[in-house]
Amino acid sequence: MTKPAAQKRHLPTSPFKARVTSAPQHFVVGDQVTHDTYGLGRVIGIEDGIAVLVDFGSSQERILSPYAKMTKL
């Protein structure tokens, strides 16, 4: 079993910029979204901070937080 890689620290004097982590998105029922794998869809259910249920037309998928592959349109 391997450990996940630790996040690298950046010195304030480094000429390289630290990776900016985006804030988790908040979705509400009825939002139109796009997902890298499933395509266009509409939010039909929410589990507070855990997951959202999205209807992609041909299927309904439960997308877990932090929603890295999904964006609000």
Residue frames as a rotation matrix with the C-alpha (Angstrom) as fourth column:
MET 1
0.589 0.808 0.000 0.00
0.808 -0.589 0.000 0.00
0.000 0.000 -1.000 0.00
THR 2
-0.494 -0.782 0.381 1.38
0.777 -0.593 -0.210 3.41
0.390 0.192 0.900 -0.88
LYS 3
-0.158 0.374 -0.914 0.81
0.666 -0.643 -0.378 6.74
-0.729 -0.668 -0.148 0.81
PRO 4
0.728 0.399 0.558 -0.67
0.680 -0.526 -0.511 9.64
0.090 0.751 -0.654 -1.18
ALA 5
-0.263 -0.881 0.394 1.86
0.795 -0.429 -0.429 12.28
0.547 0.201 0.813 -2.13
ALA 6
0.007 0.193 -0.981 2.14
0.807 -0.580 -0.108 15.17
-0.590 -0.791 -0.159 0.29
GLN 7
0.848 0.326 0.418 1.30
0.509 -0.718 -0.474 18.61
0.146 0.615 -0.775 -1.02
LYS 8
-0.136 -0.981 0.139 4.45
0.915 -0.178 -0.363 20.59
0.381 0.078 0.921 -1.79
ARG 9
0.559 0.220 -0.800 5.15
0.606 -0.766 0.213 23.73
-0.566 -0.604 -0.561 0.20
HIS 10
0.331 -0.426 0.842 6.34
0.715 -0.470 -0.518 26.87
0.616 0.773 0.149 -1.53
LEU 11
-0.345 -0.531 -0.774 8.67
0.876 -0.479 -0.061 29.40
-0.338 -0.699 0.630 0.05
PRO 12
0.627 0.624 -0.467 7.46
0.447 -0.778 -0.441 33.02
-0.638 0.067 -0.767 -0.03
THR 13
0.130 -0.678 -0.724 10.67
-0.505 -0.673 0.540 33.98
-0.853 0.296 -0.430 -1.83
SER 14
-0.318 -0.223 0.921 10.26
0.498 0.788 0.363 31.33
-0.807 0.574 -0.139 -4.53
PRO 15
-0.771 0.013 -0.637 10.06
-0.471 -0.685 0.556 32.61
-0.429 0.728 0.534 -8.12
PHE 16
-0.820 0.516 -0.248 7.46
0.161 0.624 0.765 29.92
0.549 0.587 -0.595 -8.84
LYS 17
-0.366 0.773 0.518 3.85
-0.852 -0.502 0.148 30.60
0.374 -0.387 0.843 -7.94
ALA 18
-0.848 0.170 0.501 2.10
-0.203 0.770 -0.605 28.23
-0.489 -0.615 -0.618 -5.56
ARG 19
-0.780 0.625 0.027 -0.80
0.373 0.430 0.822 26.25
0.502 0.652 -0.568 -6.99
VAL 20
-0.711 0.625 0.323 -4.07
-0.703 -0.651 -0.288 28.01
0.030 -0.432 0.902 -6.33
THR 21
-0.868 0.495 -0.028 -6.73
0.495 0.862 -0.103 25.73
-0.027 -0.103 -0.994 -4.96
SER 22
-0.619 0.708 0.340 -10.21
-0.282 -0.604 0.745 26.75
0.734 0.365 0.573 -6.02
ALA 23
-0.674 0.483 0.559 -12.99
-0.641 -0.007 -0.767 26.94
-0.367 -0.876 0.314 -3.49
PRO 24
-0.816 0.433 0.383 -15.52
0.494 0.867 0.072 24.12
-0.301 0.247 -0.921 -3.71
GLN 25
-0.809 0.575 0.121 -18.53
-0.309 -0.591 0.746 25.07
0.501 0.566 0.655 -5.79
HIS 26
-0.701 0.691 0.179 -22.00
-0.027 0.226 -0.974 25.17
-0.713 -0.687 -0.140 -4.31
PHE 27
-0.897 0.439 -0.046 -24.86
0.020 0.145 0.989 23.88
0.441 0.887 -0.139 -6.39
VAL 28
-0.534 0.822 0.197 -28.61
-0.527 -0.140 -0.838 24.29
-0.662 -0.551 0.508 -5.99
VAL 29
-0.282 0.531 0.799 -31.42
0.572 0.762 -0.304 22.19
-0.770 0.372 -0.518 -7.43
GLY 30
0.776 0.625 0.083 -32.06
0.386 -0.367 -0.846 23.23
-0.498 0.689 -0.526 -11.01
ASP 31
0.235 -0.775 -0.587 -28.51
-0.579 -0.597 0.555 24.38
-0.781 0.209 -0.589 -11.85
GLN 32
0.987 -0.073 -0.146 -27.25
-0.089 0.508 -0.857 23.39
0.136 0.858 0.495 -15.28
VAL 33
0.370 -0.899 0.235 -23.83
-0.499 0.021 0.866 21.78
-0.784 -0.438 -0.441 -15.11
THR 34
0.691 -0.267 -0.672 -21.27
-0.540 0.428 -0.725 20.19
0.481 0.864 0.151 -17.37
HIS 35
0.607 -0.483 0.631 -19.14
-0.346 0.554 0.757 17.19
-0.716 -0.678 0.169 -16.42
ASP 36
-0.210 -0.821 -0.530 -15.94
-0.900 -0.049 0.432 16.08
-0.381 0.568 -0.729 -18.18
THR 37
-0.935 -0.167 0.312 -17.16
-0.092 0.966 0.242 12.48
-0.342 0.198 -0.919 -18.44
TYR 38
-0.416 0.870 0.264 -20.97
0.689 0.491 -0.534 12.65
-0.594 -0.040 -0.803 -18.53
GLY 39
-0.608 0.147 0.780 -21.57
0.630 -0.509 0.587 15.93
0.483 0.848 0.217 -20.42
LEU 40
-0.695 0.411 0.590 -24.44
-0.437 -0.893 0.107 18.36
0.571 -0.184 0.800 -19.84
GLY 41
-0.419 0.581 -0.697 -26.86
0.710 0.689 0.147 17.83
0.566 -0.433 -0.701 -17.01
ARG 42
-0.016 0.500 0.866 -29.16
-0.410 -0.793 0.451 19.39
0.912 -0.348 0.218 -14.41
VAL 43
-0.941 -0.329 0.084 -28.87
-0.180 0.272 -0.945 19.13
0.288 -0.904 -0.315 -10.62
ILE 44
-0.029 0.982 -0.187 -31.89
-0.210 0.177 0.962 17.27
0.977 0.067 0.202 -9.21
GLY 45
0.883 0.315 -0.347 -30.74
0.256 0.297 0.920 16.61
0.393 -0.901 0.182 -5.64
ILE 46
0.078 -0.856 0.512 -28.20
-0.464 -0.486 -0.741 17.76
0.882 -0.180 -0.435 -3.06
GLU 47
0.679 -0.059 -0.732 -26.54
0.642 0.530 0.553 16.08
0.356 -0.846 0.398 -0.10
ASP 48
0.974 -0.169 0.150 -25.06
-0.208 -0.929 0.306 18.95
0.088 -0.329 -0.940 1.95
GLY 49
0.372 -0.926 0.060 -21.32
-0.901 -0.345 0.264 19.11
-0.224 -0.152 -0.963 1.23
ILE 50
-0.052 -0.372 0.927 -21.14
-0.216 0.910 0.354 15.42
-0.975 -0.181 -0.128 0.30
ALA 51
-0.785 -0.143 0.603 -22.57
0.486 0.462 0.742 14.93
-0.385 0.875 -0.293 -3.17
VAL 52
-0.319 0.744 -0.587 -25.03
-0.711 -0.597 -0.371 16.13
-0.626 0.300 0.720 -5.78
LEU 53
-0.213 0.362 0.907 -27.41
0.518 0.830 -0.209 14.05
-0.828 0.425 -0.365 -7.89
VAL 54
-0.430 -0.048 -0.902 -27.33
-0.590 -0.741 0.320 15.10
-0.683 0.670 0.290 -11.53
ASP 55
0.459 0.625 0.632 -29.64
0.264 0.583 -0.769 14.07
-0.848 0.519 0.103 -14.38
PHE 56
-0.532 -0.737 -0.417 -27.59
-0.292 -0.303 0.907 13.76
-0.795 0.604 -0.054 -17.58
GLY 57
-0.053 0.612 -0.789 -30.55
-0.997 -0.082 0.003 12.69
-0.063 0.787 0.614 -19.73
SER 58
0.159 0.064 -0.985 -29.54
-0.471 0.882 -0.019 9.10
0.868 0.467 0.170 -20.36
SER 59
-0.015 -0.206 -0.978 -28.50
0.693 0.703 -0.159 8.49
0.720 -0.681 0.132 -16.74
GLN 60
0.812 0.168 0.559 -28.58
-0.295 -0.708 0.642 9.94
0.503 -0.686 -0.525 -13.25
GLU 61
0.075 -0.888 -0.454 -25.24
0.512 0.425 -0.746 10.13
0.856 -0.177 0.486 -11.48
ARG 62
0.960 0.072 -0.272 -24.23
0.278 -0.377 0.883 10.91
-0.039 -0.923 -0.382 -7.90
ILE 63
0.303 -0.873 0.383 -21.18
0.284 -0.301 -0.910 13.19
0.910 0.385 0.157 -8.10
LEU 64
0.530 -0.170 -0.831 -19.08
0.848 0.125 0.515 13.37
0.016 -0.977 0.210 -4.93
SER 65
0.964 -0.265 0.008 -17.49
-0.263 -0.950 0.169 16.53
-0.037 -0.165 -0.986 -3.54
PRO 66
-0.243 -0.159 -0.957 -15.06
0.260 -0.961 0.094 18.32
-0.935 -0.225 0.275 -4.40
TYR 67
0.706 0.688 0.168 -16.64
0.330 -0.109 -0.938 18.24
-0.627 0.718 -0.304 -7.90
ALA 68
-0.210 -0.927 -0.312 -13.27
0.012 -0.321 0.947 18.54
-0.978 0.195 0.079 -9.70
LYS 69
-0.862 -0.166 0.478 -14.67
0.432 0.253 0.866 17.54
-0.265 0.953 -0.146 -13.10
MET 70
0.004 0.960 0.278 -17.97
0.988 -0.047 0.147 19.42
0.154 0.274 -0.949 -12.87
THR 71
-0.941 -0.267 -0.208 -18.65
0.292 -0.951 -0.099 23.11
-0.172 -0.154 0.973 -13.44
LYS 72
-0.013 0.957 -0.289 -21.78
0.562 -0.232 -0.794 25.25
-0.827 -0.173 -0.535 -13.21
LEU 73
-0.526 -0.106 0.844 -23.02
0.830 -0.279 0.482 26.84
0.185 0.954 0.235 -16.45
